[in-house]
Amino acid sequence: MNKQEVKLLVVDDEPDIRRLVSEILEDEGYQVAMAENADAARLLKKSTPPDLILLDIWMPDTDGITLLKEWVAEETPMCPVIMMSGHGSVEAAVEATRLGAYDFLEKPLSLAKLLLIVARALEASSLQRENAGLKQQLSADIEPVGRSAAVARTKDQLKRLAQHDARLLLIGEAGVGKELYARYLHNNSAHRDGPFLDVAVGSISPENSAVEFFGKESGGKVYQGLLERANRGTLFLGEIGGMDKETQLRLLSALESRSFLRVGGSEAVRVDVRIIASTRVPLDEEVKCGRFRQDLYYLLNEVAINIEPLRNHSEDVPALLSFYVDFFVINEKLPFRRFSMSAQNFLRNYSWRGNVRELKNLVQRLMILGVGEDIELDEVKSALGSVSNEQVNAPSVPDFFNLPLKDARDHFEKAYLEYHLDRAGGSVAKLSTAVGIERTHLYRKLHSLNIKL
């Protein structure tokens, strides 16, 4: 981030000091806002979140230590705070740093020291965000696996699209890896140093949707919503068709103006966020049925890319099997196993109704429950629910019949709801009708069973 993009907030009740510090920082190229007391500081921090705050300790309404405590107690991540005081003491400095202040400056200020500490604080904050971003990238699979024409074509399209800010709609069946492709675009874009947030839209109940997306102000406290937390990064909206109509309208307004009001707030919050949405149901059909706003559909659909189902590029199956074996060995410390050639050939011709997600789950199941280094064809067929000729006449029961009642019930409910969710095309509204559960209770149930929409 260059200096022209950095926003600083100077909070001091002495006009001369406030003006002097601001002018020096502006001469250095920073954007500077000024507040003469705690109330003004609160308002500016909410409306235009700063990258660093210079905060005086002794102020007439609320002292700086109290204000710092208030900000640290908020749920949102805190920017660096440098405390200033004309009545410096060891106790005040210790208390400020204990609460999380980056450093402490005594008045009269040394201008050289001021600039040095500001630069160091911003550098430390930048490194912290970068490290958080690296951890996030390392914890996720950020490159689609496969050398087929389908995968290569999609990766090439996303790389070219990453150089522009056009909104993207990813279309594909459940389990094809739409979130993974969204991360791939993010990591190749100008937003790569910012956060990547993904949300399963249908798992958010309509009652909480506005607060989750746009945040809330109440009693002087601020809760940042998804749009604000994704500022300077990417927000991936999984299965956008599940969004309620009121939130659709608010999101449309926010995307058009690049700003929004928090619930209960009065100051507009401006954000720079790359939006990527996904759907497994034809959104144009949802528009015709009146379940999705046409204007929002056109806004999100600046560019649309279809993600092919795995059965259309089955030549990638062996590479995916090998990748997920390594993945579970490294990340879950499972013993290494390899798929025999006959097992690989069988799986290349398998239908993969659940796509890459089904393949990943199969590999995990075989590595946890299987024994021996080689995974043979019979074991694969058994894990997929097939039976050999010798077993045709034998009675068979689902695996979860051998579990305790509560676990068996959870397995059944998860399989039952996933089945009907697929039949409903990913629509929670249709699922609610099909299974006879009121939507609010259904959202909770889907979330508790970790069913991704």
N, C-alpha and C positions, 0 to 999 in steps of 0.2 A: 504494500500500500504506500503510495507516495504522499508527501506532506499535504498536498492540496486536498486529499480525500480524508485527512485526519481531523476529527472534530474534538475540540477541547472545551471544557467548561470551567470557568474561573468563578469561584464563589468567595466573596469577601465584602464585608460591610463598609470598608473604607474606600470611597470613590477613587482617590488618587492611586492607591495601590492596585485596585481592580483595573483601572484604565492603563496604568504603566505595564502591568504583567500582560494584559491583553495585547497591547501594541507591540511589545517585544515578540510575543509568540506569533502574531500576525505577520510581523516582518520576516519571521523564519519560514513563513508559508503555510502555517496552520490555519484552519477555520476555528474561530474563537467565539463562544457565547459567554455572556456575563450575567451573574445573578448577585443581587445585593443582600439577600437573606435566604433562609432555608426554604420558605414557601416558593420563592422564585426559582430556586435550584431544583426543587421537586418537579415543578411544572416543566422546566427545560429538559430535565433528565427523562421525563415521560415522553414529551413531544419529539425531541431530537436526541436519542440516546448517544452520549458522547463516547469517545474512545479513551478518554482520560479526564480526570477531575482534579483540579487544584482547589483545596477546601480549607478555608480559614477555621481555626478552632473556636475563637471567641467571637460570637455574633449575638446580637441583642435578642432575637426571638428563640432560636434553637441553636445550641452550640454544635460545633462540627463533630465532636465525638458522638453525640447523641444521633446526629444525622447519619454518620457513618454506620453506627449500630443498626439503624433503621434500614439502610440500603443493603447491608450485609445479610440481614434477616430475610430479604426478599428471595423468592424462589429462582429469579433470573440470575444468570452469571454476571459477576461484577467486573466492571472495567477497573484499571489501576487508579488509585486515589493517592494523591500527594498532599499531606497535611501542611498547613502554614500557620505560624503563630508568632506574635510579637512578644509573647510572654512564655518563651520556651522553657520547658523543664524536662528533666529525665523521665518523670512520671508520665507526663503527657505523651512524650514520644513512645515510651514503652506501651502505653495503653493503645495508642493509635496503631502501632505495628502489630500488636497482639490481635486487634480486631480485623486486621487484613490490609491496612494502609501500606502502600509500596514504600514510602519514605516520608521523612519529616524535615521541613525547612524552617529555619528561624528567620524572623525579620530583624533588621533590614535584610532583604533578600540579596544574595549574591547572584547577579544575573547569569554569570557563567555557570554557576552551580545549578541554577534553575533549569537552564537549557540542557545541561548534561543529564540531569536526573529525569527530565521529561523524555529525552531521547532514549535513555536506558529503560524506562518504564514501558514505553511503547514497543521497544524491541523485545523485551521480556514477554509482553502480552502477545505479540505476534508469534513468537516461538511457541508459546503455550497453545495458541490456536492451531498452529501448524502441527505440533505434536499430537493434539487431539484428533486432527484430521488424519494423520498418519495411522494412529491407532484404529480409527474408524475404518480406514482403507484396509489395513492388515486383517481386521476381523471379518472382512467380507470378501467374497469371490468377486473380483472386479473385472475379470475378463471372460467373456463367453468362450466356452471350450468347443473346438471343432474346426476342421479344415474344409468342410463342405462348401459348395457354392452358396448355399443359403446363408450360412453363418458369416462367410467372408463378405457377402454382399451387404448384409445388415450392419456389420462392423464398419465397413467402408462408408455407408450412408451416415451412420452416427458420427464418425470422425469428421466428415464434412459438415454435418449439421452443428457439431460442437463449436465451430468457429463463428456461429451466428447465434442470435438470441431468440430465434423463432420458438414458439411453444410447440410441444411435441405430444402427439397422441399415439401410444403404443397399443396395437390391437393384436390379440392372440388368445388362444385357449388357456385355461387354467394350467399352471405348472410349466409354461414354456420358458419362464425366466424373464418376464417383463421388467421386474425390479433390477435384475442383474444388468440388463441392457441399459436401463436408466442410469445406473451407477457408472457404467462404461462411458456413456456420453458425458456425465458430470466430470469424470476424471480426465477427460480429454478437452474440457472447456475452460474458458477464462474464470469460471467459478470454482475451479478445482480446489483452491485453498480455503473455500468457505465450507459450511456444513452441508451434508446431504441428509435430509430427513425424509423418511418414508412413512406413509400413513395408510392403513387399510380403511378407506373412507366408510365402507359399510359397517365397520365395527364401532363407529361413533354414533351414539344415539342422537336423534334430532334435538332432544332437550339440551344436550351439552355441546352441540356442534358449533354454535356461534363462539362460545368461550374457547373451545379447543383450537379453532382456526384463527380467531382474531384477538384473543386475550381478554383480560378483564381488569377494571380499576374499581377498587372498593376500599373505603376507609384509609385512603392514602397509600395503599399497597397496590402493586402492579403484578399481574400474572401475564407473561408473554405467551401469545398463541403461536401456532405452527408457522404462520407467515413471518412473524417477527423473529422467531428463533432461526428460521432459515435465511435470514437477511444475508446478502452477498453470497448465497449458495444456491442449492437446488431443493425444491420441494416436490417429492414424487407422490402423486395422488393415485393410489391403487384402487382400481375398480370404481372409477369416478361416477358411474351410473347409479351407485347406491347413495349418492348425496341427496339430502332432503331439499325441497324446493326453496325454502327460505335461505338456507346457506348458499344454494346456487346463485340466488340473486345478490347476496352480499359479496360472494367471491367474484362475480361478474363486475360489480362496481369497483372492487379492490384492484382487479387486474387492469381495468380500463384506466384508472387514475393512478395506479401504483401507490395508493395510500388507502387507509381505512381508519375507522374509529374502534378502539377497544370497547367491549361491552361496559357501559357505565362511564365511558370516557368522553371528553369533549374536544381533545386536541388530536388532529390527524397524525397518524404514524406513517411515515414514508419508508418503503422498502424496495430493495433491488433483489428480486428472487426469480430464478429460472423455474418455470412450472413444466413438469412432465406428468401427464396423466396416462392411465391405462384403462383398458376395458376388454372384457371377454364377450360382451353382448353388443350387437350393432347399435351404436348410439343414435343413428338416424332413425331406427325403428322406435327407440325410446322417445325421441322427439315427436314422432308421428302419434305415439300413444299419449303424449302429454305428460310423460314422467320426467322429461329432461328439457331444460330450456334451450330453444333453438339458438339464441344469441350467444349463450355460453358454449354451446357445441361448436359454433363457428370460431369462437375466440380460442378455444383449446386446440382446435383442429387445423392450426396453421400448417403443420406438416404431420402426416400420418404415416406410420411404418407398421407393416404386418410382420409379426414374429411367427415364423413357420413352426407347426407342430413337429415333434421329434420324428414321427413316422415318415415325414417328408424329407428328412435328411438322416436316415438311419445309418449311413456310413460313419456318422460321428459317435455311434454308440460305444465302440471299443475305447475311443479316447475318453469319453465321459466316464466309463467304468473305471479306467485306470486313474483318472483325475480324482474321483471320489474315494477310491481306495486310499490314495495318498493323503487326501484331505482328512479322512477319519483316523489314519495312523498318526498324523501330525497333531491334529486338534483334539482328538479324544483318546489318544494313546492306545488304540485298538491294535491287536496283532495283525501283521501284514497277511493278506491272502490274495491269491491271483485267480482270475477267471480262466477256466480251460478254454481251448479254441472252440470246442463244441458248444459250450455255454455262451460264448460270445456270438457265435453264428446264430444260435437260437434267439438270443436277445436282439440281434439286428433285425429279425423278422417278426418280433413281438409288436403288438399294436400300440403300446404305450399311451393308453387313454389319459393317464395323468402326466404325460410328457416327462421333462427332465426332473421334476419334483418326484415323480413316481420312481424314476431310476435311482435318484439319490437315496430315497427311503429304502429301496430294495438292497442297495449296497450296504447301507448301515445295518439293516436287519441281518443280512448274511454274515457280516463281520462280527456282530455281537453274539449271535446264536450259533454260528457254525464252528466247526473244529477242523484243524488241518490247514495246510497252506493253500491247497487247491480247492477252488469252488467248481464242482462238477455240474453237469447238466441236470441230473436228478435233483440235486439240492436246489437249484434255481427253480425248477418246475414246482417243487414242493413249496418253496417260499412264495411263489406266485399264486398258489392255490390249486395248481394242477395235481392230478393223480396219475400214477403209473398204472399199467394194465393190471398188475397184481392187486391194486387197491380199489379197482372199480366197484367190486361188490362189498367192500368193507364200509361200515358206517363211518361218516366223517363229521366232525363238528368244528366250528370256528376256533381259532387259537385262544380267543379271549374267554372261552368256556372254562378254561383251566385257571382263570384268575379269580381273586376275591370278588365278591358281589359288586362292591363300589367301583373297582377298576373295570370289571366287565361291563357295568352299566355305562361308564364313561366311554369305553371303546365302542359300544353299540351306538350310543347317542351321537358320537363323533362321525362314525361311518354312515349312520342314518341321515344326519343333517348334511353331510358332504354329498351324499347321493342325491338328495332332493335339491340341494343348492345347484348342483350341476344341471339337473333337469329344469331348474328355474332360470338357467342362463346367468347365474350369479346375482339375480335380483332378490334382495332381502324381502321386498314387498310380496313378490310371488311366493317365496319360500314360506313366509308367514301364513299365507292363505293355504298352501299345500299341507303344512304340518299342524295347522290349527293353534299356533302360539302367537300371542300378541307381540307386536314388533319390539316394544321396549324390553320385554322379558327375553325375546329372541336375541337381541343385541348382546345382552349379558351372557346368555348361554353360549353364543358363538365365541365371545371373548374368553369365557372360562375354559372352553375346550380348545382354545388356540386354533380356531378355524380361520384361515386367511381368506379374505374376500378379494 
